[in-house]
Amino acid sequence: MLNLPNVPVKTDYFALGGGLDLETPPIVMKPGVLREGLNVECSVNGGYDRSGGYECFDGRTAPTAAVFEQLPATITGSWAWGNTVTGVTSGETATIVSSNATGFIITQSSGAFTSGENLQIAAATVAVCTATNYTGGNATALLGAQYQNLSADVYRALITAIPGSGNVLGVWMLGDVLYGFRNNAGGTACDIYKSSAAGWVQVTLYNEITFTAGAVAIPAEGATLTQGAVTATLKRVVLTTGTGTFASGNAAGRFIITNPAGGTGHFVAGAATLTGGVTCTLSGAETAITLAIGGRYEFANSNFGGATGSVRMYGCSGVNRAFEFDGTVYVPITTGMAADYPLHLWIHKKHLFLSFGSSVQHSGTTYPYLWAPVYGAGEISMGETVSAFDSQIGTAQGGALLIFTRNSAKMLYGNSSLDWQLVEVQEEAGAIPYTIQHLSQTTVLDDRGLTQFGQSQAYGNFESATISKNIRRWMIQQKSKAVASMICREKNQYRLFFSDGYALYVTFQGNKLMGMVPQLFPSPATCCCSQEWSTGSERMFFGDANGYVYELDSGTSFDGENIAWYANLSYSNKKSPGTLKRWRSALPEVAGTSYAEFTFGYSLDYGTTLKLQPDTLSGILSLSGVGVWDEFIWDEFTWDGVTLAPGRFSIGGTSENVSMMFSGNSDYIEPFSITGVVMQFTPRRRTR
């Protein structure tokens, strides 16, 4: 009888990370890198996170804020999800989302129900209450996640799209309020809406009227403009001549006013007065402020005046004049261009920069309304159409402005029109519009792929580097579909969105690229924004083609639809290509704070059909933040009370290499992380 040597079982651990790699040859690809991946993201601390969901938003209670309760009852009648149940004695109401052996699962409860009272739906008794309602109930981790999801759907049904038609053309935050721009229902104008506790509320656009020969003093906002019997309330003074005075009668510009009242109901050319004795000459009748349909809005917030609380929104769309908006008063900005429809904007060193094709123009310093050279305004020619701006810091000459066209990048040094210097940064390295963002460095999408611009060792100079080489073929297919981008500060991510519903999440640790993984949303983005709330928390939103606005990294689903995800790791040969291994077990490390489940599988020898491939297995986890972990038999376990849980399970088969595969598809599971895998195997003979 032949005695075989006792070959020891080897143990190997590898951390997950590196993101998707479609270009590196499989035999040299690092373990832990993804050969296929969707709806997962690289964590800044390593490993892969199941990506967060998104949910519709209009200012009302978010679906993810829903709370479910147990309403103990003896159920005698029929009910359906979403029914309103009323206590006959207490008068309390709630919305039914489910039931179990002890009664109803409810949300939107108005208060405490009374034990013994009849419970009615549409005046018909369907149950008798046996105890007052209470939060949570005796739900298992799985049922708790499902009840929470059913409750979220109740709140989701109340949230509406921005009224109107077509795409959301822009979303932006100012003063903890989200503003959305969308064409009206008839497609005759663009309207502005703001979020509120009651949903979207339309913003009133006022009137503008031109004046000259202003004298005495600048009138205060809220003053009354009077001409004969016609009056209106002054909302904003827009000086285009003079920088802070009406003295000597040389001030000119525009007033933003409410609808005129009294007399003929309209102003005419001629003298007028304002409260406080201010006199001026009106150049003609007032004109209603309206926005042309379409376009694509860009925004920036700034405090030109320097006063506390005077931060205002500045924007442009390519089809209207640029504007200033403080949440109440919308002020069109007139630059003097014949076609005064800037496409891109930026605020740099107290100047408002606007692009008109290949022309870059900027306002006077600290005066976004003043566009005459005498006040410091100026023009810079770029030679081709401008596509983006971004400010840089830490150069030899102080902060500089990076100006992109599709095919080049130039740096504007200096502080004003007195000393601007335009310097070529890189030829044939430009930016596709709406893809520029700044984390620690500037990141843009160029024809070569994702490119970063940063300072070189030559102090004060800049250089670029392409960072998407590992997904080059995918980027070639997608780059023409790029529509929007944002940063996620908390996760140190650059996020790029495409018109077909795909997105790309790119994670950095400082300036180091951690990896990038595609996402796929049922609702393709048309625009987006990412800003900090007054509390310091980050809020991220995007609009879609149906008028809905969604908040990212919120909820457990794609606004009620399942999140289908997978993370298929590279084929690992355990540093011994050409040697067969007998696979024994695998221990994935999984971290999280709530119920989670996923499917596990593995593939042998590049998934060849010449070898019997294993079936997939399912895992269920309850990760709650306390406790310890134990070993388990795969497919026969439930974790409870852990945040980091390695789970040993048996794998089989003999092959040269193996790929671990994780996936899931649900609408009720919170994000969780898979950080690494411990594998046990026995080396066998060399392949023949």
VENWOJO-V92594 format. One record per helix or strand of 3 or more residues. SS is the DSSP state (a for helix, b for strand). FROM is the first residue (numbers start at 1). LEN is the number of residues. If there is no record, write none. Layout:
ss,from,len
SS,FROM,LEN
SS,FROM,LEN
This chain:
ss,from,len
b,10,6
a,26,3
b,34,5
b,40,3
b,48,3
b,54,3
a,63,3
b,69,7
b,84,4
b,93,8
b,103,5
b,118,4
b,124,6
a,141,16
b,165,10
b,177,7
b,190,5
b,207,9
b,224,4
b,230,12
a,247,3
b,251,7
b,270,5
b,278,5
b,298,5
b,312,5
b,322,4
b,330,4
b,344,5
b,351,6
b,359,4
a,373,3
b,378,4
b,386,7
b,400,6
b,408,6
b,421,7
b,442,5
b,449,7
b,462,5
a,469,13
b,482,7
b,493,6
b,502,8
b,512,9
b,525,8
b,538,7
b,549,4
b,563,7
b,579,13
b,595,10
a,605,3
b,617,6
b,644,7
b,658,9
b,673,14
